Amino acid sequence: MFGSRGKPGAWGAPGPQGVYVVTARAATVNEIWSRVRTNREVEVVTELHDAGYGSHQFDLRDAGGNLWSVGTYRGT
């Protein structure tokens, strides 16, 4: 669960956050992309693409200003 407000002293300050959602399947990224791109409450920051380091990914900003990255890159 993510929220835009927190109690004083909570783990994070209120406001925009960044999240990276990773999956092993490019098909899952494509499924999420097809749902997201028709949602008028989000702003597409980076279109779906294959990055030079091997990730199939896209980025968006939700109505609360949070940045979401969805892709297949697990890191090293």
Distance bins in CASP14 RR format, pairs under 12 A and 6 or more apart:
PFRMAT RR
TARGET T0000
AUTHOR 0000-0000-0000
RMODE 2
METHOD distances of the structure
MODEL  1
1 17 0 0 0 0 0 1 0 0 0 0 0
1 19 0 0 0 0 0 1 0 0 0 0 0
2 11 0 0 0 0 0 1 0 0 0 0 0
2 12 0 0 0 0 0 1 0 0 0 0 0
2 14 0 0 0 0 0 1 0 0 0 0 0
2 15 0 0 0 0 0 1 0 0 0 0 0
2 16 0 0 0 0 0 1 0 0 0 0 0
2 17 1 0 0 1 0 0 0 0 0 0 0
2 18 0 0 0 0 1 0 0 0 0 0 0
2 19 1 0 0 1 0 0 0 0 0 0 0
2 21 0 0 0 0 0 1 0 0 0 0 0
2 62 0 0 0 0 1 0 0 0 0 0 0
2 63 0 0 0 0 0 1 0 0 0 0 0
2 64 0 0 0 0 1 0 0 0 0 0 0
2 65 0 0 0 0 0 1 0 0 0 0 0
2 66 1 0 0 1 0 0 0 0 0 0 0
2 67 0 0 0 0 0 1 0 0 0 0 0
2 68 0 0 0 0 1 0 0 0 0 0 0
3 10 0 0 0 0 0 1 0 0 0 0 0
3 11 0 0 0 0 0 1 0 0 0 0 0
3 12 0 0 0 0 0 1 0 0 0 0 0
3 13 0 0 0 0 0 1 0 0 0 0 0
3 14 0 0 0 0 1 0 0 0 0 0 0
3 15 0 0 0 0 1 0 0 0 0 0 0
3 16 0 0 0 0 0 1 0 0 0 0 0
3 17 0 0 0 0 1 0 0 0 0 0 0
3 19 0 0 0 0 0 1 0 0 0 0 0
3 62 0 0 0 0 0 1 0 0 0 0 0
3 63 0 0 0 0 0 1 0 0 0 0 0
3 64 0 0 0 0 1 0 0 0 0 0 0
3 65 0 0 0 0 0 1 0 0 0 0 0
3 66 0 0 0 0 1 0 0 0 0 0 0
4 10 0 0 0 0 0 1 0 0 0 0 0
4 12 0 0 0 0 0 1 0 0 0 0 0
4 13 0 0 0 0 0 1 0 0 0 0 0
4 14 1 0 0 1 0 0 0 0 0 0 0
4 15 1 0 1 0 0 0 0 0 0 0 0
4 16 0 0 0 0 1 0 0 0 0 0 0
4 17 0 0 0 0 1 0 0 0 0 0 0
4 62 0 0 0 0 1 0 0 0 0 0 0
4 63 0 0 0 0 1 0 0 0 0 0 0
4 64 1 0 1 0 0 0 0 0 0 0 0
4 65 0 0 0 0 1 0 0 0 0 0 0
4 66 1 0 0 1 0 0 0 0 0 0 0
5 12 0 0 0 0 0 1 0 0 0 0 0
5 13 0 0 0 0 0 1 0 0 0 0 0
5 14 1 0 1 0 0 0 0 0 0 0 0
5 15 0 0 0 0 1 0 0 0 0 0 0
5 64 0 0 0 0 0 1 0 0 0 0 0
6 12 1 0 0 1 0 0 0 0 0 0 0
6 13 0 0 0 0 1 0 0 0 0 0 0
6 14 1 0 1 0 0 0 0 0 0 0 0
6 15 0 0 0 0 1 0 0 0 0 0 0
6 17 0 0 0 0 0 1 0 0 0 0 0
7 13 0 0 0 0 0 1 0 0 0 0 0
7 14 0 0 0 0 1 0 0 0 0 0 0
8 14 0 0 0 0 1 0 0 0 0 0 0
11 17 0 0 0 0 0 1 0 0 0 0 0
12 18 0 0 0 0 0 1 0 0 0 0 0
14 64 0 0 0 0 0 1 0 0 0 0 0
14 65 0 0 0 0 0 1 0 0 0 0 0
14 66 0 0 0 0 0 1 0 0 0 0 0
15 62 0 0 0 0 0 1 0 0 0 0 0
15 64 1 0 0 1 0 0 0 0 0 0 0
15 65 1 0 0 1 0 0 0 0 0 0 0
15 66 1 0 0 1 0 0 0 0 0 0 0
15 67 0 0 0 0 0 1 0 0 0 0 0
16 61 0 0 0 0 1 0 0 0 0 0 0
16 62 0 0 0 0 1 0 0 0 0 0 0
16 63 0 0 0 0 0 1 0 0 0 0 0
16 64 1 0 0 1 0 0 0 0 0 0 0
16 65 1 0 1 0 0 0 0 0 0 0 0
16 66 1 0 1 0 0 0 0 0 0 0 0
16 67 1 0 0 1 0 0 0 0 0 0 0
16 68 0 0 0 0 0 1 0 0 0 0 0
17 61 0 0 0 0 0 1 0 0 0 0 0
17 62 0 0 0 0 1 0 0 0 0 0 0
17 64 0 0 0 0 1 0 0 0 0 0 0
17 65 0 0 0 0 1 0 0 0 0 0 0
17 66 1 0 1 0 0 0 0 0 0 0 0
17 67 1 0 0 1 0 0 0 0 0 0 0
17 68 0 0 0 0 1 0 0 0 0 0 0
17 69 0 0 0 0 0 1 0 0 0 0 0
18 45 0 0 0 0 0 1 0 0 0 0 0
18 59 0 0 0 0 1 0 0 0 0 0 0
18 60 0 0 0 0 0 1 0 0 0 0 0
18 61 0 0 0 0 1 0 0 0 0 0 0
18 62 0 0 0 0 1 0 0 0 0 0 0
18 64 0 0 0 0 0 1 0 0 0 0 0
18 65 0 0 0 0 1 0 0 0 0 0 0
18 66 1 0 1 0 0 0 0 0 0 0 0
18 67 1 0 1 0 0 0 0 0 0 0 0
18 68 1 0 0 1 0 0 0 0 0 0 0
18 69 1 0 0 1 0 0 0 0 0 0 0
18 70 0 0 0 0 0 1 0 0 0 0 0
19 59 0 0 0 0 0 1 0 0 0 0 0
19 60 0 0 0 0 0 1 0 0 0 0 0
19 61 0 0 0 0 0 1 0 0 0 0 0
19 62 0 0 0 0 1 0 0 0 0 0 0
19 65 0 0 0 0 0 1 0 0 0 0 0
19 66 1 0 0 1 0 0 0 0 0 0 0
19 67 1 0 0 1 0 0 0 0 0 0 0
19 68 1 0 1 0 0 0 0 0 0 0 0
19 69 1 0 0 1 0 0 0 0 0 0 0
19 70 0 0 0 0 1 0 0 0 0 0 0
19 71 0 0 0 0 0 1 0 0 0 0 0
20 55 0 0 0 0 0 1 0 0 0 0 0
20 57 0 0 0 0 1 0 0 0 0 0 0
20 58 0 0 0 0 0 1 0 0 0 0 0
20 59 0 0 0 0 1 0 0 0 0 0 0
20 60 0 0 0 0 0 1 0 0 0 0 0
20 66 0 0 0 0 0 1 0 0 0 0 0
20 67 0 0 0 0 1 0 0 0 0 0 0
20 68 0 0 0 0 1 0 0 0 0 0 0
20 69 1 0 1 0 0 0 0 0 0 0 0
20 70 1 0 0 1 0 0 0 0 0 0 0
20 71 1 0 0 1 0 0 0 0 0 0 0
20 72 0 0 0 0 0 1 0 0 0 0 0
20 73 0 0 0 0 1 0 0 0 0 0 0
20 74 0 0 0 0 0 1 0 0 0 0 0
20 75 0 0 0 0 1 0 0 0 0 0 0
21 28 0 0 0 0 1 0 0 0 0 0 0
21 29 0 0 0 0 1 0 0 0 0 0 0
21 32 1 0 0 1 0 0 0 0 0 0 0
21 33 0 0 0 0 0 1 0 0 0 0 0
21 36 0 0 0 0 0 1 0 0 0 0 0
21 55 0 0 0 0 0 1 0 0 0 0 0
21 57 0 0 0 0 1 0 0 0 0 0 0
21 58 0 0 0 0 0 1 0 0 0 0 0
21 59 0 0 0 0 0 1 0 0 0 0 0
21 60 0 0 0 0 0 1 0 0 0 0 0
21 66 0 0 0 0 0 1 0 0 0 0 0
21 67 0 0 0 0 0 1 0 0 0 0 0
21 68 1 0 0 1 0 0 0 0 0 0 0
21 69 1 0 0 1 0 0 0 0 0 0 0
21 70 1 0 1 0 0 0 0 0 0 0 0
21 71 1 0 0 1 0 0 0 0 0 0 0
21 72 0 0 0 0 0 1 0 0 0 0 0
21 73 0 0 0 0 0 1 0 0 0 0 0
21 74 0 0 0 0 0 1 0 0 0 0 0
22 28 0 0 0 0 1 0 0 0 0 0 0
22 29 0 0 0 0 1 0 0 0 0 0 0
22 32 0 0 0 0 0 1 0 0 0 0 0
22 55 0 0 0 0 1 0 0 0 0 0 0
22 56 0 0 0 0 0 1 0 0 0 0 0
22 57 0 0 0 0 1 0 0 0 0 0 0
22 68 0 0 0 0 0 1 0 0 0 0 0
22 69 0 0 0 0 1 0 0 0 0 0 0
22 70 0 0 0 0 1 0 0 0 0 0 0
22 71 1 0 1 0 0 0 0 0 0 0 0
22 72 1 0 0 1 0 0 0 0 0 0 0
22 73 1 0 0 1 0 0 0 0 0 0 0
22 74 1 0 1 0 0 0 0 0 0 0 0
22 75 0 0 0 0 1 0 0 0 0 0 0
23 29 1 0 0 1 0 0 0 0 0 0 0
23 30 0 0 0 0 0 1 0 0 0 0 0
23 31 0 0 0 0 1 0 0 0 0 0 0
23 32 0 0 0 0 1 0 0 0 0 0 0
23 33 0 0 0 0 0 1 0 0 0 0 0
23 55 0 0 0 0 0 1 0 0 0 0 0
23 56 0 0 0 0 1 0 0 0 0 0 0
23 57 0 0 0 0 0 1 0 0 0 0 0
23 69 0 0 0 0 0 1 0 0 0 0 0
23 70 1 0 0 1 0 0 0 0 0 0 0
23 71 1 0 0 1 0 0 0 0 0 0 0
23 72 1 0 0 1 0 0 0 0 0 0 0
23 73 0 0 0 0 0 1 0 0 0 0 0
23 74 0 0 0 0 1 0 0 0 0 0 0
24 55 0 0 0 0 0 1 0 0 0 0 0
24 56 0 0 0 0 0 1 0 0 0 0 0
24 71 0 0 0 0 1 0 0 0 0 0 0
24 72 1 0 0 1 0 0 0 0 0 0 0
24 73 0 0 0 0 0 1 0 0 0 0 0
24 74 1 0 0 1 0 0 0 0 0 0 0
25 31 0 0 0 0 1 0 0 0 0 0 0
25 32 0 0 0 0 0 1 0 0 0 0 0
25 56 0 0 0 0 1 0 0 0 0 0 0
25 70 0 0 0 0 0 1 0 0 0 0 0
25 71 0 0 0 0 1 0 0 0 0 0 0
25 72 1 0 0 1 0 0 0 0 0 0 0
25 74 0 0 0 0 0 1 0 0 0 0 0
26 32 0 0 0 0 0 1 0 0 0 0 0
26 33 0 0 0 0 0 1 0 0 0 0 0
26 48 0 0 0 0 1 0 0 0 0 0 0
26 49 0 0 0 0 0 1 0 0 0 0 0
26 50 0 0 0 0 1 0 0 0 0 0 0
26 51 0 0 0 0 0 1 0 0 0 0 0
26 54 0 0 0 0 0 1 0 0 0 0 0
26 55 0 0 0 0 1 0 0 0 0 0 0
26 56 1 0 1 0 0 0 0 0 0 0 0
26 57 0 0 0 0 1 0 0 0 0 0 0
26 58 0 0 0 0 0 1 0 0 0 0 0
26 70 0 0 0 0 0 1 0 0 0 0 0
26 71 0 0 0 0 1 0 0 0 0 0 0
26 72 1 0 1 0 0 0 0 0 0 0 0
26 73 0 0 0 0 0 1 0 0 0 0 0
27 33 0 0 0 0 0 1 0 0 0 0 0
27 34 0 0 0 0 0 1 0 0 0 0 0
27 56 0 0 0 0 1 0 0 0 0 0 0
27 71 0 0 0 0 0 1 0 0 0 0 0
27 72 0 0 0 0 1 0 0 0 0 0 0
28 34 0 0 0 0 0 1 0 0 0 0 0
28 35 0 0 0 0 0 1 0 0 0 0 0
28 56 0 0 0 0 1 0 0 0 0 0 0
28 57 0 0 0 0 0 1 0 0 0 0 0
28 70 0 0 0 0 1 0 0 0 0 0 0
28 71 0 0 0 0 1 0 0 0 0 0 0
28 72 0 0 0 0 1 0 0 0 0 0 0
29 35 0 0 0 0 0 1 0 0 0 0 0
29 36 0 0 0 0 0 1 0 0 0 0 0
29 48 1 0 0 1 0 0 0 0 0 0 0
29 49 0 0 0 0 0 1 0 0 0 0 0
29 50 0 0 0 0 0 1 0 0 0 0 0
29 51 0 0 0 0 0 1 0 0 0 0 0
29 54 0 0 0 0 0 1 0 0 0 0 0
29 55 0 0 0 0 1 0 0 0 0 0 0
29 56 1 0 1 0 0 0 0 0 0 0 0
29 57 1 0 0 1 0 0 0 0 0 0 0
29 58 1 0 0 1 0 0 0 0 0 0 0
29 59 0 0 0 0 0 1 0 0 0 0 0
29 69 0 0 0 0 0 1 0 0 0 0 0
29 70 1 0 1 0 0 0 0 0 0 0 0
29 71 1 0 1 0 0 0 0 0 0 0 0
29 72 1 0 0 1 0 0 0 0 0 0 0
29 73 0 0 0 0 0 1 0 0 0 0 0
30 36 0 0 0 0 0 1 0 0 0 0 0
30 37 0 0 0 0 0 1 0 0 0 0 0
30 48 1 0 0 1 0 0 0 0 0 0 0
30 49 0 0 0 0 0 1 0 0 0 0 0
30 50 0 0 0 0 0 1 0 0 0 0 0
30 56 1 0 0 1 0 0 0 0 0 0 0
30 57 0 0 0 0 0 1 0 0 0 0 0
30 58 0 0 0 0 1 0 0 0 0 0 0
30 70 0 0 0 0 0 1 0 0 0 0 0
30 71 0 0 0 0 0 1 0 0 0 0 0
30 72 0 0 0 0 0 1 0 0 0 0 0
31 37 0 0 0 0 0 1 0 0 0 0 0
31 48 0 0 0 0 0 1 0 0 0 0 0
31 56 0 0 0 0 0 1 0 0 0 0 0
31 58 0 0 0 0 0 1 0 0 0 0 0
31 70 0 0 0 0 0 1 0 0 0 0 0
31 71 0 0 0 0 0 1 0 0 0 0 0
32 38 0 0 0 0 0 1 0 0 0 0 0
32 39 0 0 0 0 0 1 0 0 0 0 0
32 42 0 0 0 0 0 1 0 0 0 0 0
32 48 0 0 0 0 1 0 0 0 0 0 0
32 56 0 0 0 0 0 1 0 0 0 0 0
32 57 0 0 0 0 0 1 0 0 0 0 0
32 58 0 0 0 0 1 0 0 0 0 0 0
32 59 0 0 0 0 0 1 0 0 0 0 0
32 60 0 0 0 0 1 0 0 0 0 0 0
32 68 0 0 0 0 1 0 0 0 0 0 0
32 69 0 0 0 0 0 1 0 0 0 0 0
32 70 1 0 1 0 0 0 0 0 0 0 0
32 71 0 0 0 0 1 0 0 0 0 0 0
32 72 0 0 0 0 0 1 0 0 0 0 0
33 39 0 0 0 0 0 1 0 0 0 0 0
33 42 0 0 0 0 0 1 0 0 0 0 0
33 44 0 0 0 0 1 0 0 0 0 0 0
33 46 0 0 0 0 0 1 0 0 0 0 0
33 47 0 0 0 0 1 0 0 0 0 0 0
33 48 1 0 1 0 0 0 0 0 0 0 0
33 49 0 0 0 0 0 1 0 0 0 0 0
33 56 0 0 0 0 1 0 0 0 0 0 0
33 57 0 0 0 0 1 0 0 0 0 0 0
33 58 1 0 1 0 0 0 0 0 0 0 0
33 59 0 0 0 0 0 1 0 0 0 0 0
33 60 0 0 0 0 1 0 0 0 0 0 0
33 68 0 0 0 0 0 1 0 0 0 0 0
33 70 1 0 0 1 0 0 0 0 0 0 0
33 71 0 0 0 0 1 0 0 0 0 0 0
34 48 0 0 0 0 1 0 0 0 0 0 0
34 58 0 0 0 0 0 1 0 0 0 0 0
34 70 0 0 0 0 0 1 0 0 0 0 0
35 41 0 0 0 0 0 1 0 0 0 0 0
35 42 0 0 0 0 0 1 0 0 0 0 0
35 58 0 0 0 0 0 1 0 0 0 0 0
35 60 0 0 0 0 0 1 0 0 0 0 0
35 70 0 0 0 0 0 1 0 0 0 0 0
36 42 1 0 0 1 0 0 0 0 0 0 0
36 43 0 0 0 0 0 1 0 0 0 0 0
36 44 1 0 0 1 0 0 0 0 0 0 0
36 45 0 0 0 0 0 1 0 0 0 0 0
36 46 0 0 0 0 0 1 0 0 0 0 0
36 47 0 0 0 0 0 1 0 0 0 0 0
36 48 0 0 0 0 1 0 0 0 0 0 0
36 58 1 0 0 1 0 0 0 0 0 0 0
36 59 0 0 0 0 0 1 0 0 0 0 0
36 60 1 0 1 0 0 0 0 0 0 0 0
36 61 0 0 0 0 0 1 0 0 0 0 0
36 62 0 0 0 0 1 0 0 0 0 0 0
36 68 0 0 0 0 1 0 0 0 0 0 0
36 69 0 0 0 0 0 1 0 0 0 0 0
36 70 1 0 0 1 0 0 0 0 0 0 0
37 43 0 0 0 0 0 1 0 0 0 0 0
37 44 1 0 0 1 0 0 0 0 0 0 0
37 45 0 0 0 0 0 1 0 0 0 0 0
37 46 0 0 0 0 0 1 0 0 0 0 0
37 47 0 0 0 0 1 0 0 0 0 0 0
37 48 0 0 0 0 1 0 0 0 0 0 0
37 58 0 0 0 0 1 0 0 0 0 0 0
37 60 0 0 0 0 1 0 0 0 0 0 0
37 70 0 0 0 0 0 1 0 0 0 0 0
38 44 0 0 0 0 0 1 0 0 0 0 0
39 60 0 0 0 0 1 0 0 0 0 0 0
39 61 0 0 0 0 0 1 0 0 0 0 0
39 62 0 0 0 0 1 0 0 0 0 0 0
39 63 0 0 0 0 1 0 0 0 0 0 0
39 68 0 0 0 0 0 1 0 0 0 0 0
40 62 0 0 0 0 0 1 0 0 0 0 0
40 63 0 0 0 0 1 0 0 0 0 0 0
41 60 0 0 0 0 0 1 0 0 0 0 0
41 61 0 0 0 0 0 1 0 0 0 0 0
41 62 1 0 0 1 0 0 0 0 0 0 0
41 63 1 0 1 0 0 0 0 0 0 0 0
41 64 0 0 0 0 1 0 0 0 0 0 0
41 65 0 0 0 0 0 1 0 0 0 0 0
41 66 0 0 0 0 0 1 0 0 0 0 0
42 58 0 0 0 0 0 1 0 0 0 0 0
42 59 0 0 0 0 0 1 0 0 0 0 0
42 60 1 0 1 0 0 0 0 0 0 0 0
42 61 1 0 0 1 0 0 0 0 0 0 0
42 62 1 0 1 0 0 0 0 0 0 0 0
42 63 1 0 0 1 0 0 0 0 0 0 0
42 64 0 0 0 0 1 0 0 0 0 0 0
42 65 0 0 0 0 1 0 0 0 0 0 0
42 66 0 0 0 0 1 0 0 0 0 0 0
42 67 0 0 0 0 0 1 0 0 0 0 0
42 68 0 0 0 0 1 0 0 0 0 0 0
42 70 0 0 0 0 0 1 0 0 0 0 0
43 58 0 0 0 0 0 1 0 0 0 0 0
43 59 0 0 0 0 1 0 0 0 0 0 0
43 60 1 0 0 1 0 0 0 0 0 0 0
43 61 1 0 1 0 0 0 0 0 0 0 0
43 62 0 0 0 0 1 0 0 0 0 0 0
43 63 0 0 0 0 1 0 0 0 0 0 0
43 64 0 0 0 0 0 1 0 0 0 0 0
43 65 0 0 0 0 1 0 0 0 0 0 0
43 66 0 0 0 0 0 1 0 0 0 0 0
43 67 0 0 0 0 1 0 0 0 0 0 0
43 68 0 0 0 0 0 1 0 0 0 0 0
44 58 1 0 0 1 0 0 0 0 0 0 0
44 59 1 0 0 1 0 0 0 0 0 0 0
44 60 1 0 1 0 0 0 0 0 0 0 0
44 61 0 0 0 0 1 0 0 0 0 0 0
44 62 0 0 0 0 0 1 0 0 0 0 0
44 67 0 0 0 0 0 1 0 0 0 0 0
44 68 0 0 0 0 0 1 0 0 0 0 0
44 69 0 0 0 0 0 1 0 0 0 0 0
44 70 0 0 0 0 0 1 0 0 0 0 0
45 57 0 0 0 0 0 1 0 0 0 0 0
45 58 0 0 0 0 1 0 0 0 0 0 0
45 59 1 0 1 0 0 0 0 0 0 0 0
45 60 1 0 1 0 0 0 0 0 0 0 0
45 61 1 0 1 0 0 0 0 0 0 0 0
45 62 0 0 0 0 0 1 0 0 0 0 0
45 65 0 0 0 0 0 1 0 0 0 0 0
45 66 0 0 0 0 0 1 0 0 0 0 0
45 67 1 0 0 1 0 0 0 0 0 0 0
45 68 0 0 0 0 1 0 0 0 0 0 0
45 69 0 0 0 0 1 0 0 0 0 0 0
45 70 0 0 0 0 0 1 0 0 0 0 0
46 55 0 0 0 0 0 1 0 0 0 0 0
46 57 1 0 0 1 0 0 0 0 0 0 0
46 58 1 0 1 0 0 0 0 0 0 0 0
46 59 1 0 1 0 0 0 0 0 0 0 0
46 60 0 0 0 0 1 0 0 0 0 0 0
46 61 0 0 0 0 0 1 0 0 0 0 0
46 67 0 0 0 0 0 1 0 0 0 0 0
46 68 0 0 0 0 0 1 0 0 0 0 0
46 69 0 0 0 0 1 0 0 0 0 0 0
46 70 0 0 0 0 0 1 0 0 0 0 0
46 71 0 0 0 0 0 1 0 0 0 0 0
47 56 0 0 0 0 0 1 0 0 0 0 0
47 57 0 0 0 0 1 0 0 0 0 0 0
47 58 1 0 0 1 0 0 0 0 0 0 0
47 59 0 0 0 0 1 0 0 0 0 0 0
47 60 0 0 0 0 1 0 0 0 0 0 0
48 55 0 0 0 0 0 1 0 0 0 0 0
48 56 1 0 0 1 0 0 0 0 0 0 0
48 57 1 0 0 1 0 0 0 0 0 0 0
48 58 1 0 1 0 0 0 0 0 0 0 0
48 59 0 0 0 0 1 0 0 0 0 0 0
48 60 0 0 0 0 0 1 0 0 0 0 0
48 69 0 0 0 0 0 1 0 0 0 0 0
48 70 0 0 0 0 1 0 0 0 0 0 0
48 71 0 0 0 0 1 0 0 0 0 0 0
48 72 0 0 0 0 0 1 0 0 0 0 0
49 55 0 0 0 0 1 0 0 0 0 0 0
49 56 1 0 0 1 0 0 0 0 0 0 0
49 57 1 0 0 1 0 0 0 0 0 0 0
49 58 1 0 0 1 0 0 0 0 0 0 0
49 59 0 0 0 0 1 0 0 0 0 0 0
49 69 0 0 0 0 0 1 0 0 0 0 0
49 70 0 0 0 0 0 1 0 0 0 0 0
49 71 0 0 0 0 0 1 0 0 0 0 0
49 72 0 0 0 0 0 1 0 0 0 0 0
50 56 1 0 1 0 0 0 0 0 0 0 0
50 57 0 0 0 0 1 0 0 0 0 0 0
50 58 0 0 0 0 0 1 0 0 0 0 0
50 71 0 0 0 0 0 1 0 0 0 0 0
50 72 0 0 0 0 1 0 0 0 0 0 0
50 73 0 0 0 0 0 1 0 0 0 0 0
51 57 1 0 1 0 0 0 0 0 0 0 0
51 58 0 0 0 0 0 1 0 0 0 0 0
51 59 0 0 0 0 0 1 0 0 0 0 0
51 69 0 0 0 0 0 1 0 0 0 0 0
51 71 0 0 0 0 1 0 0 0 0 0 0
51 72 0 0 0 0 1 0 0 0 0 0 0
51 73 1 0 0 1 0 0 0 0 0 0 0
51 75 0 0 0 0 0 1 0 0 0 0 0
52 73 0 0 0 0 1 0 0 0 0 0 0
53 71 0 0 0 0 0 1 0 0 0 0 0
53 72 0 0 0 0 0 1 0 0 0 0 0
53 73 1 0 0 1 0 0 0 0 0 0 0
53 74 0 0 0 0 0 1 0 0 0 0 0
53 75 0 0 0 0 1 0 0 0 0 0 0
53 76 0 0 0 0 1 0 0 0 0 0 0
54 71 0 0 0 0 1 0 0 0 0 0 0
54 72 1 0 0 1 0 0 0 0 0 0 0
54 73 1 0 0 1 0 0 0 0 0 0 0
54 74 0 0 0 0 0 1 0 0 0 0 0
54 75 0 0 0 0 0 1 0 0 0 0 0
54 76 0 0 0 0 0 1 0 0 0 0 0
55 69 0 0 0 0 1 0 0 0 0 0 0
55 70 0 0 0 0 1 0 0 0 0 0 0
55 71 1 0 1 0 0 0 0 0 0 0 0
55 72 1 0 1 0 0 0 0 0 0 0 0
55 73 1 1 0 0 0 0 0 0 0 0 0
55 74 0 0 0 0 1 0 0 0 0 0 0
55 75 0 0 0 0 1 0 0 0 0 0 0
55 76 0 0 0 0 0 1 0 0 0 0 0
56 69 0 0 0 0 0 1 0 0 0 0 0
56 70 0 0 0 0 1 0 0 0 0 0 0
56 71 1 0 1 0 0 0 0 0 0 0 0
56 72 1 0 1 0 0 0 0 0 0 0 0
56 73 0 0 0 0 1 0 0 0 0 0 0
57 68 0 0 0 0 0 1 0 0 0 0 0
57 69 1 0 0 1 0 0 0 0 0 0 0
57 70 1 0 0 1 0 0 0 0 0 0 0
57 71 1 1 0 0 0 0 0 0 0 0 0
57 72 1 0 0 1 0 0 0 0 0 0 0
57 73 1 0 0 1 0 0 0 0 0 0 0
57 74 0 0 0 0 0 1 0 0 0 0 0
58 67 0 0 0 0 0 1 0 0 0 0 0
58 68 0 0 0 0 1 0 0 0 0 0 0
58 69 1 0 0 1 0 0 0 0 0 0 0
58 70 1 0 1 0 0 0 0 0 0 0 0
58 71 1 0 0 1 0 0 0 0 0 0 0
58 72 0 0 0 0 0 1 0 0 0 0 0
59 66 0 0 0 0 0 1 0 0 0 0 0
59 67 1 0 0 1 0 0 0 0 0 0 0
59 68 1 0 0 1 0 0 0 0 0 0 0
59 69 1 0 1 0 0 0 0 0 0 0 0
59 70 1 0 0 1 0 0 0 0 0 0 0
59 71 0 0 0 0 1 0 0 0 0 0 0
60 66 0 0 0 0 1 0 0 0 0 0 0
60 67 1 0 0 1 0 0 0 0 0 0 0
60 68 1 0 1 0 0 0 0 0 0 0 0
60 69 0 0 0 0 1 0 0 0 0 0 0
60 70 1 0 0 1 0 0 0 0 0 0 0
60 71 0 0 0 0 0 1 0 0 0 0 0
61 67 1 0 1 0 0 0 0 0 0 0 0
61 68 1 0 0 1 0 0 0 0 0 0 0
61 69 0 0 0 0 0 1 0 0 0 0 0
62 68 1 0 0 1 0 0 0 0 0 0 0
62 69 0 0 0 0 0 1 0 0 0 0 0
END
